[in-house]
Amino acid sequence: MKTFSKFFIILAALIVPLLACSGTPSGGSAFSEGGALVWSDEFEGDSLDLSKWNTDTGTGKQYGLDGWGNEESQFYKAENAIVKDGVLYLEVRKDNDEENLVDGRFTFPYTSAKVTTGGIMNHDGTVHPPKFTVKPGMRIEARLKTPRGIGFWPAFWLIGATTNEYGGEGVKKLGWPRCGEIDILEMRGGIENRLNSAIHFGPYWPENRSEGNYLDLGDGNMADEWHVYGVTWDANALHFLFDGEAWHTIDLKQLNKDSKEFYIKEAYGAATGFIININLAVGGHYISKRLPADEVFEEDAPYEDRCFMIDWVRVYQR
């Protein structure tokens, strides 16, 4: 999800041709069934399980990523991650306060939330040890419901733990995108019937690369309906999953063979695995820096419209 602002023009030029046509589910039950459950969170109780998750806070400025690298407009707070009735809500609020005051003005007029099993990544590595990583040969799925309307950018994504300085003795500390990134779900607010998925890889900017696709849900709507989104991969291929069906496949083996300088095997075959991230951004380059309408935050407005909802997250060893 986090494509830094100075990379955006290059990435956009690369991604657009790849997203020229939508994907379609292609069966693929062999990729989306079976396996032993090795990690999960069902979001029971009344608070986030901090033995499984960290919460990122602030604007990213503390990591050299002001606006989280994408000119986003939210200030992340732990209190915006709310667990109730078996669901994790990442809620956007328009609530300026002293904590949100930057250089004498409310530069980030919204608050929201991000949860991660690792820590925030920049080009020098991350600052928290990972609590869990998804490794090649595993399958991760989450049952999700998105916010509704222009200005919201929900994302369910993975970042290579090889960026992490706590990865273990002898583990290389790699920056983005050489560490690898897997965007399982991204949605441009206002287009709730289009699921966007992609991977990022390769040398550092401006030689970085991405490959992805989108799934057109037709009359379906990710804000109206709960769906299960996932991914599984091994040394040969990566499969994006939607409601138990493999809808898009990336040939990792061929990609590595064609362009070894893209570090495909290094990133997507790393034994350190990938950190789980779930967040709800506001504005940013990916959605043309558009912002929500003020009506979304009125007292009588539907609460769920400004929330990214997570019913559960589960990881299986195939």
Kinemage of the C-alpha trace (Angstrom):
@kinemage 1
@onewidth
@group {chain A} dominant
@subgroup {mainchain}
@vectorlist {calphas} color= white
{ca met a 1} P 0.000 0.000 0.000
{ca lys a 2} L 2.754 2.436 0.862
{ca thr a 3} L 4.145 3.690 -2.431
{ca phe a 4} L 6.219 6.723 -1.472
{ca ser a 5} L 5.297 10.030 -3.072
{ca lys a 6} L 8.523 10.500 -4.998
{ca phe a 7} L 7.928 7.123 -6.635
{ca phe a 8} L 4.350 7.803 -7.610
{ca ile a 9} L 4.736 9.068 -11.158
{ca ile a 10} L 7.007 6.183 -12.105
{ca leu a 11} L 4.741 3.599 -10.484
{ca ala a 12} L 1.595 5.014 -12.010
{ca ala a 13} L 3.070 4.762 -15.484
{ca leu a 14} L 3.970 1.157 -14.836
{ca ile a 15} L 0.718 0.103 -13.201
{ca val a 16} L -1.826 1.616 -15.576
{ca pro a 17} L -1.080 -0.720 -18.516
{ca leu a 18} L -1.230 -3.690 -16.171
{ca leu a 19} L -4.667 -2.676 -14.916
{ca ala a 20} L -6.126 -2.181 -18.363
{ca cys a 21} L -8.503 -5.107 -17.982
{ca ser a 22} L -10.188 -6.661 -14.994
{ca gly a 23} L -9.435 -10.116 -13.684
{ca thr a 24} L -12.049 -12.825 -13.316
{ca pro a 25} L -12.312 -15.635 -10.767
{ca ser a 26} L -10.894 -18.828 -12.202
{ca gly a 27} L -11.787 -21.517 -9.707
{ca gly a 28} L -8.554 -22.292 -7.948
{ca ser a 29} L -9.965 -24.073 -4.896
{ca ala a 30} L -6.635 -25.888 -4.584
{ca phe a 31} L -5.101 -22.554 -3.618
{ca ser a 32} L -7.815 -21.443 -1.212
{ca glu a 33} L -8.744 -24.506 0.836
{ca gly a 34} L -7.155 -26.780 3.397
{ca gly a 35} L -4.068 -26.353 5.516
{ca ala a 36} L -3.498 -26.021 9.243
{ca leu a 37} L -4.487 -22.804 10.964
{ca val a 38} L -1.228 -21.329 12.341
{ca trp a 39} L -2.291 -17.790 13.342
{ca ser a 40} L -5.572 -15.914 13.616
{ca asp a 41} L -7.456 -13.116 15.282
{ca glu a 42} L -11.248 -13.279 15.578
{ca phe a 43} L -11.380 -9.890 17.375
{ca glu a 44} L -13.228 -11.133 20.421
{ca gly a 45} L -13.362 -9.094 23.596
{ca asp a 46} L -13.396 -5.324 23.802
{ca ser a 47} L -9.842 -4.279 22.843
{ca leu a 48} L -7.121 -4.999 20.312
{ca asp a 49} L -4.909 -7.979 21.190
{ca leu a 50} L -1.491 -6.341 21.574
{ca ser a 51} L 0.226 -9.716 21.744
{ca lys a 52} L -0.601 -9.972 18.024
{ca trp a 53} L -0.700 -6.385 16.768
{ca asn a 54} L 1.119 -3.083 17.015
{ca thr a 55} L -0.608 0.206 16.215
{ca asp a 56} L 1.198 2.830 14.173
{ca thr a 57} L 0.562 6.414 15.255
{ca gly a 58} L 1.196 9.907 13.934
{ca thr a 59} L 1.718 11.215 10.417
{ca gly a 60} L 4.816 9.245 9.444
{ca lys a 61} L 7.006 12.313 9.857
{ca gln a 62} L 8.912 10.588 12.661
{ca tyr a 63} L 10.115 8.042 10.081
{ca gly a 64} L 10.916 10.507 7.309
{ca leu a 65} L 7.597 9.670 5.617
{ca asp a 66} L 5.482 12.747 6.260
{ca gly a 67} L 1.939 12.010 5.106
{ca trp a 68} L 2.983 8.356 5.223
{ca gly a 69} L 4.934 8.848 1.992
{ca asn a 70} L 1.819 9.512 -0.090
{ca glu a 71} L 0.643 12.972 1.030
{ca glu a 72} L -2.135 11.315 3.030
{ca ser a 73} L -4.273 13.479 5.313
{ca gln a 74} L -4.741 11.308 8.399
{ca phe a 75} L -3.079 11.238 11.803
{ca tyr a 76} L -3.063 7.634 13.031
{ca lys a 77} L -4.192 7.023 16.607
{ca ala a 78} L -4.449 3.786 18.558
{ca glu a 79} L -7.882 4.832 19.875
{ca asn a 80} L -9.347 4.765 16.346
{ca ala a 81} L -8.882 0.960 16.280
{ca ile a 82} L -12.024 -0.231 18.067
{ca val a 83} L -12.968 -3.824 18.844
{ca lys a 84} L -16.641 -4.504 19.495
{ca asp a 85} L -19.145 -7.262 18.766
{ca gly a 86} L -16.436 -9.487 17.264
{ca val a 87} L -15.292 -6.902 14.699
{ca leu a 88} L -12.282 -4.580 14.460
{ca tyr a 89} L -13.332 -1.108 13.284
{ca leu a 90} L -10.723 1.277 11.874
{ca glu a 91} L -12.626 4.537 12.132
{ca val a 92} L -11.911 7.854 10.404
{ca arg a 93} L -12.819 10.951 12.414
{ca lys a 94} L -12.586 14.615 11.614
{ca asp a 95} L -11.412 15.627 15.062
{ca asn a 96} L -8.680 18.223 15.223
{ca asp a 97} L -6.997 18.370 18.619
{ca glu a 98} L -3.633 19.354 20.065
{ca glu a 99} L -2.081 16.002 19.192
{ca asn a 100} L -3.051 16.610 15.585
{ca leu a 101} L -1.511 20.102 15.563
{ca val a 102} L 1.552 20.197 13.283
{ca asp a 103} L 3.693 23.331 12.994
{ca gly a 104} L 0.939 25.503 14.419
{ca arg a 105} L -1.867 24.305 12.160
{ca phe a 106} L -4.036 21.240 11.616
{ca thr a 107} L -2.100 19.906 8.639
{ca phe a 108} L -3.692 16.479 9.094
{ca pro a 109} L -7.384 17.183 9.715
{ca tyr a 110} L -8.469 13.546 10.055
{ca thr a 111} L -7.609 10.720 12.435
{ca ser a 112} L -7.689 7.044 11.547
{ca ala a 113} L -5.963 3.765 12.467
{ca lys a 114} L -3.406 1.252 11.252
{ca val a 115} L -2.633 -2.139 12.789
{ca thr a 116} L 0.406 -4.221 11.921
{ca thr a 117} L 2.140 -7.399 13.062
{ca gly a 118} L 5.466 -5.639 12.534
{ca gly a 119} L 6.501 -2.016 12.500
{ca ile a 120} L 6.538 0.974 10.195
{ca met a 121} L 8.994 0.611 7.316
{ca asn a 122} L 11.240 3.198 5.729
{ca his a 123} L 14.378 2.852 3.611
{ca asp a 124} L 16.494 2.205 6.693
{ca gly a 125} L 14.370 -0.612 8.102
{ca thr a 126} L 11.609 -0.907 10.677
{ca val a 127} L 11.489 0.050 14.317
{ca his a 128} L 9.556 -2.805 15.952
{ca pro a 129} L 10.252 -6.540 16.006
{ca pro a 130} L 7.610 -8.494 14.073
{ca lys a 131} L 5.000 -10.298 16.133
{ca phe a 132} L 4.098 -12.575 13.212
{ca thr a 133} L 5.050 -12.984 9.567
{ca val a 134} L 3.350 -14.774 6.671
{ca lys a 135} L 5.834 -17.032 4.887
{ca pro a 136} L 5.906 -18.626 1.427
{ca gly a 137} L 3.669 -21.694 1.424
{ca met a 138} L 1.130 -20.073 3.751
{ca arg a 139} L -2.271 -18.621 2.895
{ca ile a 140} L -3.627 -15.473 4.525
{ca glu a 141} L -7.275 -14.452 4.331
{ca ala a 142} L -9.405 -11.792 6.003
{ca arg a 143} L -13.148 -11.161 6.043
{ca leu a 144} L -13.580 -7.454 5.391
{ca lys a 145} L -16.075 -4.704 4.696
{ca thr a 146} L -14.857 -1.375 3.326
{ca pro a 147} L -15.915 2.222 4.016
{ca arg a 148} L -18.045 4.024 1.480
{ca gly a 149} L -17.407 7.187 -0.460
{ca ile a 150} L -14.789 9.458 -1.957
{ca gly a 151} L -11.693 10.179 0.104
{ca phe a 152} L -11.197 6.776 1.758
{ca trp a 153} L -8.316 4.420 0.933
{ca pro a 154} L -8.580 1.106 2.818
{ca ala a 155} L -5.777 -1.421 2.417
{ca phe a 156} L -4.998 -4.980 3.509
{ca trp a 157} L -1.364 -5.627 2.575
{ca leu a 158} L 1.932 -7.333 3.391
{ca ile a 159} L 5.484 -5.925 3.529
{ca gly a 160} L 8.642 -8.013 3.488
{ca ala a 161} L 10.065 -8.565 6.979
{ca thr a 162} L 13.550 -8.458 5.452
{ca thr a 163} L 13.271 -4.724 6.044
{ca asn a 164} L 13.312 -5.446 9.742
{ca glu a 165} L 16.463 -4.915 11.776
{ca tyr a 166} L 15.160 -7.516 14.243
{ca gly a 167} L 14.923 -10.153 11.514
{ca gly a 168} L 17.753 -12.205 12.980
{ca glu a 169} L 21.489 -12.495 12.701
{ca gly a 170} L 22.691 -12.556 9.107
{ca val a 171} L 19.398 -11.284 7.656
{ca lys a 172} L 19.836 -8.473 5.152
{ca lys a 173} L 18.057 -5.237 5.961
{ca leu a 174} L 16.400 -4.296 2.679
{ca gly a 175} L 14.437 -1.165 1.899
{ca trp a 176} L 11.282 -0.838 -0.170
{ca pro a 177} L 10.503 -2.227 -2.700
{ca arg a 178} L 13.388 -4.689 -2.760
{ca cys a 179} L 11.905 -6.292 0.356
{ca gly a 180} L 8.687 -7.038 -1.589
{ca glu a 181} L 5.138 -5.831 -1.028
{ca ile a 182} L 1.827 -7.624 -1.610
{ca asp a 183} L -1.330 -5.491 -1.793
{ca ile a 184} L -4.172 -7.951 -1.213
{ca leu a 185} L -6.914 -5.312 -1.165
{ca glu a 186} L -6.837 -1.645 -2.041
{ca met a 187} L -9.913 0.375 -2.850
{ca arg a 188} L -10.295 3.853 -4.239
{ca gly a 189} L -13.136 5.426 -2.268
{ca gly a 190} L -16.247 5.915 -4.384
{ca ile a 191} L -15.422 2.855 -6.536
{ca glu a 192} L -16.563 0.188 -4.084
{ca asn a 193} L -17.148 -2.410 -6.822
{ca arg a 194} L -13.494 -2.643 -7.878
{ca leu a 195} L -10.904 -4.670 -5.983
{ca asn a 196} L -7.296 -3.656 -6.728
{ca ser a 197} L -4.382 -6.006 -6.007
{ca ala a 198} L -0.682 -5.753 -6.861
{ca ile a 199} L 2.877 -6.607 -5.911
{ca his a 200} L 5.865 -4.248 -5.760
{ca phe a 201} L 9.451 -5.345 -6.299
{ca gly a 202} L 12.793 -4.570 -7.895
{ca pro a 203} L 15.639 -2.148 -7.261
{ca tyr a 204} L 15.129 1.164 -5.553
{ca trp a 205} L 13.532 4.096 -7.333
{ca pro a 206} L 13.529 4.872 -10.187
{ca glu a 207} L 14.105 1.264 -11.290
{ca asn a 208} L 11.331 -0.220 -9.125
{ca arg a 209} L 8.537 -2.261 -10.686
{ca ser a 210} L 4.994 -3.391 -9.925
{ca glu a 211} L 2.487 -5.827 -11.376
{ca gly a 212} L -1.200 -6.050 -10.597
{ca asn a 213} L -4.784 -6.275 -11.752
{ca tyr a 214} L -8.296 -5.394 -10.666
{ca leu a 215} L -11.451 -7.405 -10.191
{ca asp a 216} L -14.685 -5.744 -11.278
{ca leu a 217} L -17.491 -6.883 -8.967
{ca gly a 218} L -20.238 -5.627 -11.264
{ca asp a 219} L -23.289 -4.970 -9.116
{ca gly a 220} L -21.364 -6.072 -6.029
{ca asn a 221} L -20.201 -3.547 -3.480
{ca met a 222} L -17.388 -4.038 -0.963
{ca ala a 223} L -19.002 -1.513 1.391
{ca asp a 224} L -22.395 -3.293 1.370
{ca glu a 225} L -21.197 -6.879 1.631
{ca trp a 226} L -18.671 -8.886 3.628
{ca his a 227} L -16.107 -10.670 1.456
{ca val a 228} L -13.025 -12.795 2.084
{ca tyr a 229} L -9.785 -11.513 0.528
{ca gly a 230} L -6.522 -13.421 0.493
{ca val a 231} L -3.262 -14.459 -1.098
{ca thr a 232} L -1.036 -17.513 -1.207
{ca trp a 233} L 2.281 -18.079 -2.927
{ca asp a 234} L 5.339 -20.268 -3.323
{ca ala a 235} L 8.515 -20.126 -5.428
{ca asn a 236} L 6.511 -20.569 -8.633
{ca ala a 237} L 3.434 -18.357 -8.440
{ca leu a 238} L 1.377 -15.956 -6.366
{ca his a 239} L -2.419 -16.281 -6.325
{ca phe a 240} L -4.835 -13.533 -5.247
{ca leu a 241} L -8.069 -14.898 -3.749
{ca phe a 242} L -11.601 -13.519 -3.542
{ca asp a 243} L -14.307 -15.421 -1.652
{ca gly a 244} L -12.355 -18.647 -2.001
{ca glu a 245} L -11.599 -18.299 -5.709
{ca ala a 246} L -8.218 -17.574 -7.296
{ca trp a 247} L -8.943 -14.581 -9.531
{ca his a 248} L -5.432 -13.436 -10.505
{ca thr a 249} L -2.085 -15.248 -10.690
{ca ile a 250} L 1.419 -13.807 -11.023
{ca asp a 251} L 4.095 -16.142 -12.401
{ca leu a 252} L 6.950 -15.495 -9.968
{ca lys a 253} L 9.189 -18.141 -11.518
{ca gln a 254} L 8.954 -16.604 -14.983
{ca leu a 255} L 9.283 -13.092 -13.598
{ca asn a 256} L 12.487 -14.068 -11.850
{ca lys a 257} L 13.800 -15.838 -14.934
{ca asp a 258} L 13.106 -12.872 -17.187
{ca ser a 259} L 14.580 -10.248 -14.864
{ca lys a 260} L 16.866 -11.505 -12.119
{ca glu a 261} L 17.789 -7.922 -11.298
{ca phe a 262} L 14.249 -7.471 -9.906
{ca tyr a 263} L 15.088 -9.601 -6.820
{ca ile a 264} L 11.884 -11.640 -7.087
{ca lys a 265} L 13.339 -14.772 -5.505
{ca glu a 266} L 15.085 -12.758 -2.815
{ca ala a 267} L 11.899 -10.966 -1.738
{ca tyr a 268} L 9.122 -13.519 -2.242
{ca gly a 269} L 11.200 -16.527 -1.198
{ca ala a 270} L 12.550 -14.976 2.002
{ca ala a 271} L 12.241 -17.227 5.056
{ca thr a 272} L 11.632 -14.153 7.204
{ca gly a 273} L 8.238 -13.769 5.512
{ca phe a 274} L 5.915 -10.764 5.336
{ca ile a 275} L 4.399 -8.499 7.984
{ca ile a 276} L 0.592 -8.029 7.980
{ca asn a 277} L -0.765 -4.469 7.677
{ca ile a 278} L -4.365 -3.234 7.733
{ca asn a 279} L -5.068 0.483 7.574
{ca leu a 280} L -7.547 3.130 6.500
{ca ala a 281} L -5.931 6.156 4.871
{ca val a 282} L -7.604 9.432 3.905
{ca gly a 283} L -6.624 11.256 0.724
{ca gly a 284} L -3.229 10.540 -0.814
{ca his a 285} L -1.880 10.151 -4.313
{ca tyr a 286} L -3.535 6.801 -4.952
{ca ile a 287} L -6.981 8.387 -4.800
{ca ser a 288} L -5.943 11.712 -6.384
{ca lys a 289} L -5.782 13.351 -2.929
{ca arg a 290} L -9.589 13.580 -2.784
{ca leu a 291} L -11.120 13.983 0.683
{ca pro a 292} L -14.405 12.802 2.238
{ca ala a 293} L -17.458 15.035 2.292
{ca asp a 294} L -18.136 16.684 5.666
{ca glu a 295} L -21.571 15.020 5.729
{ca val a 296} L -19.875 11.646 6.338
{ca phe a 297} L -18.925 12.814 9.851
{ca glu a 298} L -22.270 14.261 10.901
{ca glu a 299} L -23.931 12.728 13.938
{ca asp a 300} L -26.748 11.101 11.956
{ca ala a 301} L -24.478 9.766 9.174
{ca pro a 302} L -24.085 5.945 8.960
{ca tyr a 303} L -21.197 4.997 11.242
{ca glu a 304} L -20.026 2.091 9.072
{ca asp a 305} L -19.556 4.346 6.042
{ca arg a 306} L -16.433 5.839 7.629
{ca cys a 307} L -15.010 2.552 8.941
{ca phe a 308} L -12.888 -0.280 7.561
{ca met a 309} L -14.295 -3.396 9.250
{ca ile a 310} L -12.365 -6.612 9.876
{ca asp a 311} L -14.305 -9.675 11.046
{ca trp a 312} L -11.272 -11.964 11.221
{ca val a 313} L -7.771 -12.600 9.886
{ca arg a 314} L -6.522 -16.182 9.466
{ca val a 315} L -3.264 -17.720 8.253
{ca tyr a 316} L -2.962 -21.347 7.151
{ca gln a 317} L 0.076 -23.510 6.448
{ca arg a 318} L -0.612 -25.344 3.204
